[in-house]
Amino acid sequence: MARLEPFFPRSHGKPRVDDRRVLSGIIFINRNGLRWRDAPSEYGPHKTLYSRWKRCSEKGIFARMMVGLASSHSEEKTVMIPSH
C-alpha cells in the first residue's frame, strides 16, 4: 500500500475515507462482477466506493498506479494485483 500512496489525490478540507478499505472494496466489486450496492458492508457505503472509482477512473489515477508499479521493475513484464 505504501507504493500506492503517492498516486492517491490529496485531501482538501474534509478527511478522506480510508484509501486501503476503499481500494479493497473496488477491487472486490470488479473481481466478482458485483453491482456497487452489493458490496459487503466491511468496505463502507457503496456510494463511496462508486464515487471514488468514478473520480479516480476519470482522472486516470488507476492507470497511473499500474504504470508506476510496472516502472518500478527493472525488466519489462506484466504487473498484476493478486485478488485473493
N, C-alpha and C positions, 0 to 999 in steps of 0.2 A: 504494500500500500504506500510505503514511503516513496517508491519510484513513481507513483501516480499522482502524488500530492501536487507537484508543480503544474499539472495540467488543469486542475480544477480552478474555476474562477474564484477570485477573492470575494469575501462577504462585504456587502455595502450596507451598513446600518444593522438590520436585524440579523442575529446569529443564524447561520445555516444549520439545517438538519445534518446529522452525521453522514458524511460522504461515503464512508465504508458501508453503512447499512443501506443507503440508497443505491449505491452501485451494485451491491449484492442482490438487492431486490430487482433491479433492472435486468441483471444477468439471469436471475431465476425465471423471470417472466419470459424473456426471449428464448432461453434454453428449452423451456417446457411448452412454449407456444400458447401461453395463457392470455386471457383478457386482463387488462390492468386491474379491474375490480376484483379479480380472483386471486390477487396477491395475498399471501399469508400475512397476518397482522404483525408478525415479527419485523417486517420490513417497513412498517409505518403505513400511513394513509396512501391508498392507491393514487389519489390525485397528485400527491407529492412525487411519487415515482414517475408518473406520466409527465408531469410538467418539467421535471428535471431532465428526463430522457429527451423530451421535445426541444428544450432550450439547448442542451448540450449537443444534440444532433445538428440543430440549425447553425450553431456556432462552430461546428467542426471539432469539438473537443474530443469526442471518441476517436475520430480519425487521427488527430494529433497524438493521442495516447498510444495508438498502435504503431505509428511511425516512430515515436520516441522510444518505445520498448524495443522495436526492431533495430533502431540505430545504436542501441547500447551494446549490441553484439558485434564482434569484430568480423564475423563471417556472415554472408548472406544466408538467411534461412527463414522459414515461416515461424512466426511467433504466435502461439495460441495461449489463451487463458483457460486453464482447466476449469471445468464446470462441476466438478464433484467435490 
